[in-house]
Amino acid sequence: MAVCPKIYGQPKAHKPALPLRPVVPCMTAPSYELSKYFSRILQTSMTSKYNVTDSFTFCDFVNNIQLPEGYILVSFDVVALFTSIPKNLVRQSIIHHWDEIKQHTQICLDLFLEAVEFCIDPSYFVFEGTYYQQIFGTTMGNPLLPIIADYVMEDLLDSAVAAATVEIPYLKKYVDDLFLVLPSDKDEEMLNIFNQQNGHIQFTVEKEESNRLPFLDMMMVRQDDQSIKTEWYMKTIASRRFLNYHSCHPMNLKINVAYNFAKRVMQFSTNLILKRSKSIIFGLLRTNDYPANIINRVMNRD
């Protein structure tokens, strides 16, 4: 039985004024299973020249690049990507990539577009007993949205790179976060070019300070020879808390949490000596009540 989704807001604790990210959980919506079906088709069809799948992939990439002389590290971030995508861009992206998509479905283009539009059009929800319909953009919480956003971003980046006035030797994307290498005096110019591609999808820029720039969960550090080293990074607002050792969870789960945390710190910290990485691991795990013998065991595990 279909039930109207209820909207809620997730606080963006890392941003000024604590704005809310609107989320409409669509699991009870009548088009939910259909959205999942078309999402699988689009995911199977997707190929990207910009995407990084996770932090480990990005770490391997960035630790093996050399910046041209006079270039710096820059990141672009889309302002509210999911709720800012015009539906006409969704349609254009599907048509543009239809040669790849049609290899994974027997549905014709017209019917495919009609079905996708049906899945993203009924963006309705209830809040405090009042029913609303979203009249612009797409709904965060729809399982079709992440892959649609990926297609739209892919096309937008192609357009921005083609319009660029300077060479962009490195450009990588993780959802709506971009990593770029740009000439030190061209970041604002390139930001304007990216923002000109579509009036609804706008970017903000952050450039390196003191040769350092955070991206995903690592800090990139530009070396004197223009190579990049990384350090594991935690935002200043982070609670420094995760699964406590004394919580009522299976022991193997707690060990895996500790091990995966240690693995991330060790692998991401190519700019730190081993002793410093181990000190970070030990300190945070002790904050979460892990015994010293458990910590030493996970740090020495292959």
C-alpha positions, -999 to 999 in steps of 0.1 A, spaced: 0 0 0 14 34 -10 18 61 16 27 97 10 63 103 20 71 126 50 98 152 44 125 158 70 156 179 72 192 168 79 213 197 95 244 206 76 265 210 107 296 221 88 280 251 72 272 286 86 236 291 100 231 253 101 210 249 70 188 219 65 191 193 37 155 184 27 150 146 24 119 129 11 122 91 19 104 76 -11 102 40 0 64 42 5 58 61 -28 40 42 -55 68 48 -80 96 36 -57 102 1 -72 100 15 -108 126 42 -98 149 14 -86 144 -5 -118 154 24 -140 182 33 -117 198 -1 -122 196 3 -160 213 37 -159 240 25 -134 248 -4 -156 251 19 -186 272 46 -169 308 52 -179 327 82 -165 360 99 -172 357 120 -140 343 98 -113 363 84 -83 344 55 -66 358 60 -31 385 76 -10 410 48 -15 408 51 -53 412 89 -50 442 85 -26 460 62 -51 453 87 -79 464 119 -61 495 104 -47 508 96 -82 503 130 -99 526 159 -106 512 194 -108 525 217 -136 546 246 -124 523 275 -112 493 252 -107 475 247 -74 449 225 -58 412 236 -60 379 221 -51 344 231 -65 312 221 -46 277 223 -61 252 242 -41 223 218 -33 228 196 -64 200 171 -61 172 197 -56 186 220 -83 186 197 -113 160 209 -139 140 181 -154 149 192 -190 186 185 -182 176 150 -171 159 145 -205 188 159 -224 214 137 -206 194 105 -213 191 114 -250 228 123 -251 238 89 -236 211 68 -253 236 49 -275 251 34 -243 218 31 -223 200 12 -251 225 -16 -249 211 -25 -215 173 -23 -221 147 -32 -247 126 -2 -239 125 24 -267 138 59 -260 104 76 -259 90 52 -234 122 53 -214 120 91 -211 83 89 -202 90 64 -175 119 84 -160 99 116 -160 70 97 -144 94 86 -116 108 120 -109 77 142 -115 54 131 -86 77 147 -60 50 151 -34 53 148 4 35 157 37 47 180 64 28 185 96 -4 172 80 -2 195 49 5 180 15 30 196 -9 43 190 -44 78 199 -54 75 221 -85 112 224 -94 142 201 -93 143 165 -81 137 149 -48 165 138 -25 154 103 -14 144 90 -48 166 60 -57 167 72 -93 182 106 -83 219 98 -76 225 82 -110 205 109 -128 227 135 -110 258 117 -121 247 118 -158 238 155 -156 271 164 -139 291 144 -164 276 164 -193 280 197 -174 317 190 -168 322 181 -205 307 215 -214 328 234 -188 360 217 -198 353 225 -235 347 262 -226 377 265 -203 403 291 -212 432 271 -196 442 235 -195 428 215 -166 453 187 -163 434 169 -135 397 169 -128 379 143 -106 344 141 -92 328 125 -62 290 130 -64 289 169 -63 325 175 -51 351 183 -77 389 182 -74 408 203 -99 443 214 -106 443 250 -120 467 279 -125 471 298 -93 454 329 -106 426 313 -126 403 298 -99 377 325 -100 377 327 -138 371 289 -140 345 291 -113 326 316 -135 329 293 -165 315 264 -145 286 285 -132 278 297 -167 269 262 -179 235 262 -162 219 289 -141 204 264 -117 236 244 -110 260 267 -92 294 260 -77 314 274 -48 352 273 -47 378 264 -21 415 267 -29 445 254 -11 459 273 19 495 269 29 497 242 2 469 222 19 434 214 7 409 189 22 389 166 -1 368 136 10 384 124 42 420 133 35 441 164 35 461 169 3 495 185 8 513 200 -22 551 193 -19 579 216 -30 584 195 -61 547 198 -71 539 162 -61 510 155 -37 510 137 -4 480 131 18 470 128 54 439 113 70 415 142 77 386 148 101 365 179 100 367 202 130 330 197 137 334 159 139 325 143 173 355 120 173 331 93 183 322 60 166 311 26 178 322 24 214 340 -6 227 315 -10 256 284 -9 233 262 -39 231 274 -50 197 291 -82 186 328 -82 193 337 -89 156 318 -58 146 337 -36 170 370 -51 159 361 -45 122 352 -9 130 386 -4 147 405 -22 119 388 -2 91 395 31 108 432 21 113 434 11 77 421 44 64 444 64 86 475 43 76 467 43 39 457 79 36 486 93 56 514 92 30 526 126 43 531 114 79 557 92 95 543 58 108 547 69 144 524 99 139 498 78 121 498 52 149 494 80 174 463 93 157 448 58 156 456 51 192 443 84 205 409 81 187 403 45 196 412 51 232 386 80 231 361 53 222 373 30 250 391 4 229 418 -14 251 454 -9 242 459 -46 233 430 -45 208 444 -13 192 478 -27 188 463 -58 173 443 -40 146 473 -17 138 495 -47 132 470 -67 113 478 -72 76 
